[in-house]
C-alpha cells in the first residue's frame, strides 16, 4: 500500500537521538499543540527550529505513533520562546542558556535579525565582549551557510550526507564553490554522478563547452575506467571519441582542454608506444613503485653458495623432504635478493618453499611480517605458515586526518619495523595499495611476493603481479611441477590443464571434481539449489554457511549472483515472523544471512572477545546477527569480529551465498559450486574458470554446459588492463623507455 505524503509545520523541542555519520535523527517536537515524534534524515537540525516536514504518519511496533520524514525545509524560529530554545541548544557556540535569555530579553523576536545584520549591537549585553561578538558572528554565518548549502543540495534530490561531505571539504565557501562549478560534486570524496552534476550545471546555465565541464567529463571517464575496468591509464586516442560523445563538444575544443589539464597536472600523460592519460593518484603511485623497485633490485646480498647449500640441507632434514631443483633455486633467490617473486599454481609446493624461506630468515634474527590482501587470505596464511599473519590494511593501520580523509598510520614518516615483508596472494594487490606498503617499509626491507599470475587481477585498478613479472627486471621463480600427492587431485590437475591449453577431465565421478550437465538456466539454478541446500550438506556433512560457496562468472541473468542469492535465501534462510529483515537494493537482508562487504570501509568499528579495532574490507564475509529497526542498525559477525552498521550502510554489503569470481579471490572454501552456461563473451575466459576452480580445498562441482567449459578453457583473451607500471619499471631499472 502506498504511503500518503503530507506536510506539517513542526517545532523541534528535543533531539532524542542523532547519528552524525548518516544524519538519521529522532526528534521530539510539537505540531500545533500536540506532541509528535519525527524520524528520518534530519542532518544538523537543532532544538528550537521550525521545520516544514513532508512525510507520512506510521505506527512503529515498539515506539508507537511517529512521523516518518521524507524531506524537510527549515525556517528560522519566530517566537521569543523558540528563539531562546534555539540559542540555548548550543547551535551557536559561545551562547549558553543564560546568555540566550539576556539576548532575547533585549531584542525579542528581532534577535536573529540583529545577530545576522547588526551583530555589534550585542555589545550592550552583559558578558559579550568584542571578541565574543566576532565568534558569534562567525558561528552564525557558518551555521546558516550550511543550511543554505543543504537546501540547495537537497533540492536536486541528493541526501543530506552529500551536503556533509561537501561541507567537510570546502566549509563556509561550499555553496559558492558548488554554484560556480557543480562538477566539483563529482570529486571522488563527494561521489555525485557526472550526469547529476551535469543536470545541476544546466539549470545554472553553465555552457556545454565550459572548461570545468570538459575537465570533469575527462576525469569521470578516467575514474570510471579505473573503478569498473581496472585501468590505471587510458590511451588518449580512445578517450577523444568517448569524451566528445559524452560532452557533445568537438575534438578541437577537447584537445585544447586536455593539454591544459596536462599542463596543470590535473592529469598526467606518458608515451608507451601511444600516449596514455592517467589520473594523478595512479600515475604518482606507479612511478613511486617503479623507483622503489629499482632501488630494491639493485641490492643483492652476497651469500656464499656453500652456506646456501647448508641452509637448504638443514631445512630438508627438518621437514623430512627433498626439494626439487626449481624449489632450491627459489630459496636461493629469495635469500640473495631484496625483492623476489615466487609464483605457481596449486600443488607445486609453493607453501612448502615459502615456509622454508621464512624459517631460514628467522634463524638469521630478522623481523618478518606476513600479510595478505583479505582477512580470509590472511587467516589461511597463518594456518599454512604457522605464524601470525595480518591483512595489509591492518598492518598499515588507518587514522583520520583533520580534513576528514583516511590515511595509513604507517607511511614514509612512520615506517614499519619489519626487516622482511611477505605478501601472499599478490594477484589481488592493486597499484595504490602496493604503493602504500612500499612507502611504509624501511629502505633496506626485503620483500617476498607470492601469488599466481594466472588468476584474475585485483578488483581495484592495476595489474601489479603480472606487471612485475612481465617486466623481466625482478628475480622470479615460477613453480610448475605438480608433486605426486597433489597429482591425485582432479581439482589440481584440471586447474593446470586449463592453464596449459588442455580441456579439464569432466567424466570422473570418484574424485574431488564433478561435472553435472544441465542445458537451461532454470535447470542449472534448480540443481544448484538442491546441491547447496540438501545433497552436499547431507553427503559430506558440510555447513551450508561456512563450507559451501557458489561462485558465478557474472552478477547478471538467471545464473548470476543476484538471482541465485535470492533463490537460495528462500530455502536456507527463509522469511519468518520473528526474524527481522529489511530491503535495500536488489536484496532483502534478514538475520542469519551470509553477506559480503563490497568496498573498503576504514571507519567501521568492530570488537571481538579480545580486542577492538576499525575497518571492514572488500571481500570480507560474515553473518548478520541482529537487525534493530528502531535505531536503524544491524550487526554482522565477520569470523568473530562483530561490526555495527546503520541501515543506510547496506549499500556496502551484498548477500554472499553466491559471489562473483572476482570477489572470491583470496578466499578458500571446502566446496565450490560453479554455474557454467555459455554467455558467448570474452569475459567467460580461461583465467576466470581457473580462478574459480582453485578456490576449492576439497570439492568442485560444475553445473551447466560441457561446451561452455570447453569454450572458457580455450578462451585465452584475458581482460586486458592498461597500466603504466611495467613500462615505468623497465625505464627505472634498465634505463630504457
Secondary structure, 3 states (H helix, E strand, C coil): CCCCCEEEEEEEEEEEEECCCCCEEEEEEEECCEEEEEEEECCCCCCCCEEEEEEEEEEECCCEEEEEEEEEEEECCCCHHHHHHHHHCCCCCCCCHHHHHHHHHHHHHHHHHHHHHCHHHHHHCCCCCHHHHHHHHHHHHHHHHHHHHHHHHHCCCCCHHHHHHHHHHHHHHHHHHHHHCHHHHHCCCCCCCHHHHHHHHHHCCCCCCCHHHHHHHHHHHHHHHHHHHCCCEEEHHHHHHHHHHHHCCCHHHHHHHHHHHHHCCCEEEEECCCEEEEEHHHHHHHHHHHHHHHHHHCCECCCCHHHHHHHHHHHHHHHCCCCCHHHHHHHHHHHHECEEEEEECCCCCHHHHHHHHHHHHHHCCCCEEEEECCHHHHHHHHHHHCCCEEEHHHHHCEEECCCCCEEECCECCECCCCCEEEEECHHHCCHHHHHHHHHHCCCCCEEEEEECCCCCCCCCCCCHHHHHHHCCCCCEEEECCCCCCHHHCHHHHHHHHHHCCCCCCCCCCCCCEEEEECCCHHHHHHHHHHHHHHHHHHHHCCCCCCCEEEEECCCCCCCCHHHHHHHHHHHHCCCCCCCCEEEECCEEEECCCEEEECCCEEEEEEECCCCEEEEECCCCEEEEEEEECCCCEEEEEECCEEEEEEHHHHHHEEECCEEEHHHHCCCCEEEEEEEECCCCCCCCCHHHHHHHHCCEEEEEEEEECHHHHHHHHHCCCCCCCCCCHHHHHHHHHHCCC
